[in-house]
């Protein structure tokens, strides 16, 4: 900053006395002589202060710029470090996730291979079972055809025998086989094979009656059906439940057909113990229709 020196001139005072005039002149001369020196010194001082202030302002400005640059560099370094850390951690997470995904993919691939192998084995097993089933089915068809042929041959032979027997007066009513077997829940299964062939070779009606006997009483067993048709051999099969407290000593079978009557008494006795007997009648299979072995 520059300061201008202004010379101030005072108005002339009132005329003094002679002595005062000399002193005034001397003082004015001294003042006029020192005034340039004082003015020059004041100007130099002001210039020095201005230069000092200008240097201080420049220094402050430089320090401010340096502070800004340092702050920018620090912020840049901090941001770079923070971004690097975030990127590093993000890359680590992505790498871990990629590894986990890769492991899961490998496990899924292994599972698919195992499943494919199992499916292949199952297909091979199914093919083998199909081949075996086809072979068994073929054998069954062949056996069935053989059995059908054999049955037709037996039926043809039976017809021939029946015709011969009928021409010779027929076969009388008779019992070919009988059996009674124990069942669960105090039930029993009965079976009778009956044979008869009329002289005219026609079928006749057969009326059977089954009775349980003890010393004083008897119990008639209900048969289902109550009558049969007989032409050669007829099989009577069924089941009954023994009345509570009744202990039979004998069982009587009475047969009537075409004017013939047959009556047969059997002693009531149970055979050997039946193994693997079911616990309930509901678990029993159907009545066995196979011929009774004598």
JORA-V115951 format. One record per residue. N is the residue number from 0. RES is the residue in one letter. D_CENTER is the distance of its C-alpha to the mean C-alpha in whole Angstrom. Layout:
n:N res:RES d_center:D_CENTER
n:N res:RES d_center:D_CENTER
This chain:
n:0 res:X d_center:95
n:1 res:X d_center:99
n:2 res:X d_center:101
n:3 res:X d_center:104
n:4 res:X d_center:108
n:5 res:X d_center:110
n:6 res:X d_center:113
n:7 res:X d_center:115
n:8 res:X d_center:118
n:9 res:X d_center:120
n:10 res:X d_center:123
n:11 res:X d_center:126
n:12 res:X d_center:127
n:13 res:X d_center:130
n:14 res:X d_center:133
n:15 res:X d_center:134
n:16 res:X d_center:137
n:17 res:X d_center:138
n:18 res:X d_center:136
n:19 res:X d_center:133
n:20 res:X d_center:133
n:21 res:X d_center:133
n:22 res:X d_center:130
n:23 res:X d_center:128
n:24 res:X d_center:129
n:25 res:X d_center:128
n:26 res:X d_center:125
n:27 res:X d_center:124
n:28 res:X d_center:125
n:29 res:X d_center:123
n:30 res:X d_center:120
n:31 res:X d_center:121
n:32 res:X d_center:121
n:33 res:X d_center:117
n:34 res:X d_center:116
n:35 res:X d_center:114
n:36 res:X d_center:113
n:37 res:X d_center:111
n:38 res:X d_center:110
n:39 res:X d_center:109
n:40 res:X d_center:107
n:41 res:X d_center:105
n:42 res:X d_center:104
n:43 res:X d_center:103
n:44 res:X d_center:101
n:45 res:X d_center:99
n:46 res:X d_center:98
n:47 res:X d_center:97
n:48 res:X d_center:95
n:49 res:X d_center:94
n:50 res:X d_center:93
n:51 res:X d_center:91
n:52 res:X d_center:89
n:53 res:X d_center:88
n:54 res:X d_center:87
n:55 res:X d_center:85
n:56 res:X d_center:83
n:57 res:X d_center:83
n:58 res:X d_center:81
n:59 res:X d_center:79
n:60 res:X d_center:78
n:61 res:X d_center:77
n:62 res:X d_center:75
n:63 res:X d_center:73
n:64 res:X d_center:72
n:65 res:X d_center:72
n:66 res:X d_center:69
n:67 res:X d_center:68
n:68 res:X d_center:67
n:69 res:X d_center:66
n:70 res:X d_center:64
n:71 res:X d_center:62
n:72 res:X d_center:62
n:73 res:X d_center:60
n:74 res:X d_center:58
n:75 res:X d_center:57
n:76 res:X d_center:56
n:77 res:X d_center:54
n:78 res:X d_center:52
n:79 res:X d_center:52
n:80 res:X d_center:51
n:81 res:X d_center:48
n:82 res:X d_center:47
n:83 res:X d_center:47
n:84 res:X d_center:45
n:85 res:X d_center:42
n:86 res:X d_center:42
n:87 res:X d_center:42
n:88 res:X d_center:39
n:89 res:X d_center:37
n:90 res:X d_center:37
n:91 res:X d_center:36
n:92 res:X d_center:33
n:93 res:X d_center:33
n:94 res:X d_center:33
n:95 res:X d_center:30
n:96 res:X d_center:28
n:97 res:X d_center:29
n:98 res:X d_center:28
n:99 res:X d_center:25
n:100 res:X d_center:24
n:101 res:X d_center:25
n:102 res:X d_center:24
n:103 res:X d_center:20
n:104 res:X d_center:21
n:105 res:X d_center:22
n:106 res:X d_center:19
n:107 res:X d_center:17
n:108 res:X d_center:20
n:109 res:X d_center:20
n:110 res:X d_center:16
n:111 res:X d_center:17
n:112 res:X d_center:20
n:113 res:X d_center:18
n:114 res:X d_center:15
n:115 res:X d_center:19
n:116 res:X d_center:20
n:117 res:X d_center:18
n:118 res:X d_center:18
n:119 res:X d_center:21
n:120 res:X d_center:22
n:121 res:X d_center:20
n:122 res:X d_center:22
n:123 res:X d_center:25
n:124 res:X d_center:24
n:125 res:X d_center:23
n:126 res:X d_center:27
n:127 res:X d_center:28
n:128 res:X d_center:27
n:129 res:X d_center:28
n:130 res:X d_center:32
n:131 res:X d_center:32
n:132 res:X d_center:31
n:133 res:X d_center:34
n:134 res:X d_center:36
n:135 res:X d_center:35
n:136 res:X d_center:36
n:137 res:X d_center:39
n:138 res:X d_center:40
n:139 res:X d_center:39
n:140 res:X d_center:41
n:141 res:X d_center:44
n:142 res:X d_center:44
n:143 res:X d_center:44
n:144 res:X d_center:47
n:145 res:X d_center:49
n:146 res:X d_center:48
n:147 res:X d_center:49
n:148 res:X d_center:52
n:149 res:X d_center:53
n:150 res:X d_center:52
n:151 res:X d_center:55
n:152 res:X d_center:57
n:153 res:X d_center:57
n:154 res:X d_center:57
n:155 res:X d_center:60
n:156 res:X d_center:62
n:157 res:X d_center:61
n:158 res:X d_center:63
n:159 res:X d_center:66
n:160 res:X d_center:66
n:161 res:X d_center:66
n:162 res:X d_center:69
n:163 res:X d_center:71
n:164 res:X d_center:70
n:165 res:X d_center:71
n:166 res:X d_center:74
n:167 res:X d_center:75
n:168 res:X d_center:75
n:169 res:X d_center:71
n:170 res:X d_center:69
n:171 res:X d_center:70
n:172 res:X d_center:67
n:173 res:X d_center:65
n:174 res:X d_center:62
n:175 res:X d_center:61
n:176 res:X d_center:58
n:177 res:X d_center:57
n:178 res:X d_center:54
n:179 res:X d_center:52
n:180 res:X d_center:49
n:181 res:X d_center:48
n:182 res:X d_center:44
n:183 res:X d_center:42
n:184 res:X d_center:44
n:185 res:X d_center:47
n:186 res:X d_center:47
n:187 res:X d_center:48
n:188 res:X d_center:48
n:189 res:X d_center:51
n:190 res:X d_center:52
n:191 res:X d_center:55
n:192 res:X d_center:57
n:193 res:X d_center:60
n:194 res:X d_center:62
n:195 res:X d_center:65
n:196 res:X d_center:66
n:197 res:X d_center:69
n:198 res:X d_center:72
n:199 res:X d_center:71
n:200 res:X d_center:68
n:201 res:X d_center:66
n:202 res:X d_center:63
n:203 res:X d_center:64
n:204 res:X d_center:63
n:205 res:X d_center:62
n:206 res:X d_center:62
n:207 res:X d_center:60
n:208 res:X d_center:61
n:209 res:X d_center:59
n:210 res:X d_center:61
n:211 res:X d_center:60
n:212 res:X d_center:63
n:213 res:X d_center:64
n:214 res:X d_center:68
n:215 res:X d_center:68
n:216 res:X d_center:66
n:217 res:X d_center:63
n:218 res:X d_center:60
n:219 res:X d_center:59
n:220 res:X d_center:56
n:221 res:X d_center:55
n:222 res:X d_center:54
n:223 res:X d_center:51
n:224 res:X d_center:53
n:225 res:X d_center:56
n:226 res:X d_center:58
n:227 res:X d_center:57
n:228 res:X d_center:59
n:229 res:X d_center:60
n:230 res:X d_center:61
n:231 res:X d_center:61
n:232 res:X d_center:59
n:233 res:X d_center:56
n:234 res:X d_center:54
n:235 res:X d_center:53
n:236 res:X d_center:50
n:237 res:X d_center:49
n:238 res:X d_center:48
n:239 res:X d_center:49
n:240 res:X d_center:49
n:241 res:X d_center:52
n:242 res:X d_center:54
n:243 res:X d_center:54
n:244 res:X d_center:56
n:245 res:X d_center:58
n:246 res:X d_center:59
n:247 res:X d_center:60
n:248 res:X d_center:63
n:249 res:X d_center:63
n:250 res:X d_center:61
n:251 res:X d_center:63
n:252 res:X d_center:62
n:253 res:X d_center:64
n:254 res:X d_center:64
n:255 res:X d_center:66
n:256 res:X d_center:66
n:257 res:X d_center:69
n:258 res:X d_center:72
n:259 res:X d_center:71
n:260 res:X d_center:69
n:261 res:X d_center:68
n:262 res:X d_center:67
n:263 res:X d_center:66
n:264 res:X d_center:65
n:265 res:X d_center:63
n:266 res:X d_center:63
n:267 res:X d_center:60
n:268 res:X d_center:58
n:269 res:X d_center:54
n:270 res:X d_center:54
n:271 res:X d_center:52
n:272 res:X d_center:48
n:273 res:X d_center:45
n:274 res:X d_center:43
n:275 res:X d_center:39
n:276 res:X d_center:40
n:277 res:X d_center:37
n:278 res:X d_center:37
n:279 res:X d_center:37
n:280 res:X d_center:39
n:281 res:X d_center:35
n:282 res:X d_center:34
n:283 res:X d_center:37
n:284 res:X d_center:37
n:285 res:X d_center:40
n:286 res:X d_center:43
n:287 res:X d_center:44
n:288 res:X d_center:47
n:289 res:X d_center:48
n:290 res:X d_center:52
n:291 res:X d_center:53
n:292 res:X d_center:54
n:293 res:X d_center:58
